[in-house]
Amino acid sequence: MAIRDPALAEWLLDSLSSGLVAIDASGVLTGFNPAAKHILGGLAGEPHDWLGSDFRAVLAGRPEVVALLEDALDGRPRPSRAEIVLPGRGATPETTIGFTLLSICDPHGAVRGAAIQFRDLSAYERVGEQMRLRDRLAALGEMAAGLAHELRNPLAGMEVMAGLLKRRLDEGSEAHALVLDLLAQLRVVAGTLDQTLDFVRPVAPEPEAVDVAALLDLAADRACARIDFPGKVEREYAADAPAAAGDAEQLLTAVTDLVVNALEAMDEAPTRWPPRLSLGLQWERRPGHQPPVRVAGRSLRAAADPQERREVVISIADSGPGIPSEIRDRIFYPFFTTKDAGSGVGLAKAQKIVSSHGGSIELESREGEGALFRIRLPAAEGST
């Protein structure tokens, strides 16, 4: 393809949603588009300022990309597509990119440069992980629902018989006290079964445009009403954050459960005083089209751009003890808990609700340094 107008060629590069970096045979940068800067992360300055510079200096913080471009200068043919994981840098998380690497040759076959075109695959990986999680939860839900139904009838019978036995015993006797304990334990089991059945019921969102800032404030108020919090609640909301596409009541339940989890962590094992709860609201553009959230024949589309989607990003951070690395993969499993009186349903339910909205929950934590939960939700179409 030949492009006569240099300005049109520059606009074309700037409009690509995939990253593109090109060098000549001596290693001088000849092309670097904005998408490449966004995907690689942690690069100061603007791409047009880097043209004419040695690519090794500009990409010193991304040695993996430097090595790929250096290899491409040998002129050997390479696979049309490959993947590589780029380590996290500062605020930029670990990123998986799918890339095409090619040598640039003149008509005589001499190598005149190299180029790499790449796309951030993190969003696709999150979607795949969410789908696998939904499959696991669906299988677990079917088993749990069947087991709960089988147990409820004999459990109800046991409660009736224990109640009859209690009436026949003298109040204050040792046997009467034992029956009271038995009834209390039976009620605990019944409560667990009720939670199980509530968790495995399908989530059916009623989609609308949700004011996320107001939702965050209400979730914090509800959580603090449940758990006394002596610390400070910090808020940092982007003024231009769009509305989220989803069911307000369900999302409020999910966010409240995550805030409660943060307050409980700081209450049980405080590491700083006063404790701090930080609530954040931002938004990002992500490559790749996101299908609409569909519910019972209705839909509320995410912001429809064929090249990217907007995501509302909610962050909930605490100054608690953090989450040990050995259990991070299990914290969203139903009924997994490290608390003496915990049910293990809150985080799993939050994950289920967010997943049903086409979103995801991410966790960042270091032991002794608190935990950060990040919720990503599709933005509502037409919201600003």
N, C-alpha and C positions, 0 to 999 in steps of 0.2 A: 504494500500500500504506500503510495506517495502522497504527501501533503505539501501543497505549494505554499500555503500561508503559515509562517512561523508562529504567529499568534494563535492560530487555530490548533497547531500542534501543542502549544503550551496549555491551552484551555482543555484540550483532550486529556493531557496528563493530569491536570488538576481535577478533572471531573471523575477520574477513575476511583471506584470504591476499593480497589485492590492496590497494594503498594507496589511501586516500581522504582528500582535503583539501577542505574547504568553507569559504567565506567569505560574509559578507553584503555588501550593496551598498557599504558604507563601507570594506571591506577588513579587517574584524575576523574572526579565525578563529572558526568555529562548529563545526568538526569536523576531527579529525586523529587517525587511528588508528595503532596501533603498527606495522603493516606499512608504512605510509608512512614512518615514521621509519627503519625498517630498510632500505628500498629506497633512500631518498634519501641516507642515511649522513651522518656528520659533524655531527649535530645534538645539542647538549647539552641535557640535561633530559628531561622526560617530556611526552608529548602533552597530557595533561590540564592541565598547567601553562601551556600556551601558549594555551588557549582564552580569548578575550577580548582577545588581543594583536593588533597590526597584523601581518598575514601577511607584509608586505614585510620587517619586521624579523626575524621568525622564520626566513624562508626567504632571508635575505640571501645566503647561500652558494650558493643555487640560483636564480640570476636567470632561468634558462630556464623554471622552473616559475612564478615570479612573473609573467613576461611572458604565459604562457599564461592564467593566472587573470585577469589584468588585461584581456586581450582578450575573455574570456568574459563580462565585465560589460557588453558592448555589446548582448547579447541576440540576436545573429545566429546562425542555425543553423550547425552545424559537422558535419564528417564523423563518423561513429560511432566511428571508430578511426583512430589515427595513431601514429607512432613518432618518438622523439627520442633523441639520444645525450647523456647527462649526463657531463661531464668528470669524471675522477678527482679525489678530494679526500683528501689525507692517505693513510690506510690503505685508503680506499674506492676500488676500481678504477673505470675507465670503465664506465658502465652504460647499456645500451639499454633504454628502457621503451616499452611499448605503452600508449597512454592513450586515454581517452574524456573529452572536455571538454564541459561543458554549462552553459548559463545556467539559473539557478533563477528562475522567474517565478511571480507570483501569478495567480489566476484571471482577472484583467483584463489580463494580458500585461505587467505592469510587472516589470522586473528587480529581484529581491530579493537576488541573490547569484550565486555561481558555484561549481562543484565540478569536481574532476578525479579520476578513478579510473584507476589505472595498475598495471601488473605488470612485474616485472623479466624481461626477455627474454634475459638473458645466458646462462642455462642452455640455452635453446632454440637460441641462436646457436652455443654450443659443440657441441651435438648435431649441428647441421647441418654445422659445420666438420669434426667427426669423421667424419660420413658421407661428405663429399666427399673427405676424406683417405683413407678406406678404399677408395673407388672408384679413386682415383689409384694407391694402392699395389697394389690388385688387378690393375689393368691393367699396371702396371710389373712386378709379380711374374710374370704370365703371360709377358711378353716376356723377362724375365731368366731364368726357368726354361728356356724353350725355347732361348735362346742358350747357357746354361750346358751343357745336355745336348748341343747340337751341337758345342761346343768340347771337351768332356771326352775324347771318343774320339781325335781327332787329337792332342790334347795328350799323352795317355797314350802314343800312338805316338812322338811326338817325344822323350819322356823315355826310352823304351826304346832308340831309335836313338842318342840322346846317350850313354846308358850303355854301349852296345856300342862306340861310337867311343872312349870314354874308356879302355876296356880295351886297345884297339889302340895307344894312344899311350904313349910313355915318360913315366913320372912325373917331374915336374920340368921337362918341356919347356913351351915357351910355348903350344903347341897344347893340351896337357893342362890347363893352367891356364885357358885360354879355355873348354874344354868344361866344366870345373867351374863356372865362372861361368854358363855357359848352363844347366846343371842347376839351379843355385840360383835363377835367374830363372824357370825353368819351374815350380819348386816354389812360388814366390811366386804365379804365375798360378793354379796348381792350388788353392792356399789361398784365393785370392779367389773362385774358382768355388765352392768348398765353402761359403764364407760366404754367397755369393749364394743357393745352393740352401737353406741353412739358414734364411735370412731369409724367403724366399718360401713356405716351408712354412706351411700354415694353423696358427694358434694354437688349441689346443683346451684351454681351462682346465678343471680339475677343481675345481668350486666348493666352498668351505668358509668358515668364519668364521676370519679371519686376525688374529692378535695383531700389530698394526702396530708397536707399540713394540719388541717383540722382533725383528721383521723389520728395522726400522731399525738396531738395534744390530748385528745379524748382517751386514747389508749394509755398515756402516761397517768392521767387522772384516775382512771379505773384501776390501774396496777398499784398506784400509791395508796388508793383506798383499801386495797386488799393487804398490802404489806407496808408497814410503817417504814418510811425512808427518811433518815435524818440528813441525808446529803443534798447535793445540788443537782438539779436537772439542767443540763446545758442543751441549747437548741441552736442548730445552724441550718436554716432552710433557704434554699435558692429561691429568690423571688420569682424567677421565670420558669420554675418547675411546672410541667404540664399536669393535668389530671391523669389519674390512672384508670385503666379500663378494668372494671371488676365489680364485685358485689360488696358494697360498703360494710354491711354487717359482718360478713364472713371475713373480710380483710381486717376489720377491727378486732375480731376474735383472735386472728393469727398474730397481729402485731401486739395485742395485749398480752398474749401468752409469752411472747419473746421478751417483752419488758418485764413481766413477772419473773421469768427465768433469770434475767439479769439482776433484779432486786434480791431474789433469793440467794443468788451466788454471793453477792456482797454482804448480805445479812449473815450467812452461815460462816463465811471465811473472809472477813475484811482484810485487805492488804494495804489500803490507804485510808487516811482519815482527814477530812470527811470524804466519804465515798462519792463517786461521781457517776452519773448516768448521762450519756451523751446521745442525743437524737439528731440525726442528720437527714436532709432531703436534697438530692441532686437529680440530675438527669443526664443521660448519655445517648449518643447515637451509636448504634451497633450495625455492622454489616449484615446483610441477609434479610430477606422478606419474612415477616412473621405472619402466620395464618391468623385469621380472626378468632377471637374467643367465641365458641359456639355453644349455646345452651338451649336445648329443647326447641330447636328450630329458629331461635333468635341469635343474633350475633352483634357484638360490639367490636368493630375492627380496631386493631392497633393502627397507629399512624401509618398510612399506606404509602410507602416509598419503595419502589421495586429494588432499590439498591441497599436500603438500610431501614432500620426501625428505631424509634425513640423508646427509651426505657426510663421509667421512674425508678430511682435508686434510693431506698430507705436504709439508713444505717442505725444500729442500736449497739452502743458500746458501753461496757461497764469497767469499773476498776477493781473487779473481784480477783479471785485466784487464778483465773484462766482454766482452760480445759486440757487435761493431759493428752498427749498425742496418741496414746494407745487406745483411747475411747472416742476420738473425734469421728471416726467412721461409723460409730454406733449411736450417736446421740439422737438421731432422728428415727431410730427404730422404735416402733410402738412398745410401750411398757418397759423400755430400758431407762433406768434411773439410778443415780448415785445418792439420792436423798433418802433419808430414813423414812420419811412420810410421803415421798413422792409417788405419783401414779405412773409416770413415764409416758403420759399421753400428750402433754402440752406441746412439746416440740414436734412430735410426730404429726399432731393435728395441724399445727401451723404449716409444716412442710406440705401436707396434703392439700390444704386450702390454697396455698400459693401456687403449687404445681397445677391445680385445677384451673387456675387463671392464666396459664401459659407463662408463669414466672419461675423464679428459682431463688433459693436461699443459699448463701455462701457463708462460710465461717473462717475467721482469722483469729488465732489465739496463741499465746505463749504462756506457759506456766508462770504464775506470779505477776503477769502483766495484763490481766483482764482478757475479755473476749469481745469480738466484734462480729455481729451478725449483719449481713447485707442482703436485703430483699430487692430483687429486680422484678418489675412488673411492666407490661406493655403500656405505653401511653395511649390515652383515648384519642381517637381521630378527631381532629379539629380543635383540640385543646391547645392552649398557649402556655 
